[in-house]
Amino acid sequence: MSYIDGFVIAVPTANRQKFIEHASRADTLFKELGATRIIECWGDDVPDGQTTDFRRAVKAEDDETVVFSWIEWPDKATRDAAMGRMDELMKTDDRFNQQTNPMPFDGMRMIYGGFAPVVEM
């Protein structure tokens, strides 16, 4: 069964195109490492909640948009192997080099995790 990495970030709304360019460059590497599908979603209908919500989860400011993304892997072993190579690749591959492809958002406020699907349709 597949394995999913999920991400939620706050991106300055003015950086929408920069985010798309950054993600497009970085996502090609995930595909090369075995990802089967990558989805980057720009917040369109992200309501404020009464107890918690996406905006509060990433401490989004008024001038930021919430982005919800996920990477599908064929299995956890493929994902773990890819993540095992990330430290090396962050030093050697320009797609993860902060000088040539800087993150257009505050990575310290990103929330992420790995998920094992329990229902797929």
N, C-alpha and C positions, 0 to 999 in steps of 0.2 A: 504494500500500500504506500502511497505517496507520503511525503513529509513537507510541512509548510513552515516557512519563516515569515512572521508577520511584523510589521513596523508601523508606528504612528509618529509623525513629526509635525512641528510647526514651522512653516516656511514663510518668510516675509512675502506678502502678496506681490510686491514689486519684483520679486525674484522668480516669478513663475517660469519664465523662459529659461533662466539660468538653471533652475531645478531640472527642467525637462532635459536640457543639454547634459547636465551632470549625471542624471540618472541613466540617460541613454548610453553614455560612455561607460559608466560603471556596470550597468546591467549586461553589456556584451561579455564582460569577464565572467559573470555568474553563469551565463549560457555556456561559455567555453568550459566551465568547471562542472557542467552537468545539469544545471537547472533546466527544467522542461518548460516553464512558463513564468513570466514576471509581469506583475500588474502594478502600475503606479497610478493612484487615484487622487485627483485634486478635489478637495472638499467643495461640495456644492450645496448640500442640505445637512449641515452639522449643527443641530439645535443645542442650546444650553440646557442642561439637565437641572433637576432640583437637588440631587445628591452628588452626582458626578457626571462627567461627560468627556468627550474626546478633547475638547479645548482645555479643560482643567488638567487632564492627564498629562499634557505636554506643556502646560503653562503658556498657552498661546496668548499673544498680545492682540490688541484690536487691529493692528496692521498686518496680522499673520493669518494664513490659511492652513487648516489641518490637512495633511496628506496621509492617506492610508495605503499601504503597499504590502505586497506579499510575493514571495518566491516559492514556486512549487518545485520540489525535487522528486526524482523517481522513488527515493527511499532515504531513510535517515543516514545510512552508511555513505551514500553519495554526498549528502549535505555535510556530514562530519569531515569527510576527506577534503571537501572544498574549503571549509572553515579552517582546517588544519594548515592549508596552504596560504591563508590570507595574510599572516604576519610577514611571510617572505614576499608575497606579491605587493603588499603595501609599500615595500621598500624599493621594488624593482619595476613595477608596472605603472605607467603614467596615468592609467585610468583611476588609480587610487592614490596618486601623488597629490598632496594638498597644494603643491605649487602649480601644477599644470591642470588640475581638476578640483579646485577647492569646493567644499560643501557650501552651498548657498543657504545654509540654515545652521542653527545651533545644535550640533550633534549631542551635546550633554543633556538635552531635553527629549531625545528620542527614546521611545519605549519599544521593546522588541522581545520576541521570544520564538521558540520552536514548538511546533504543534503536530501531534499525531492525529490525523483524521479518524473520526469514529463513525461518520456517516458520509458517504459520497453517492451522489446521484447523477 
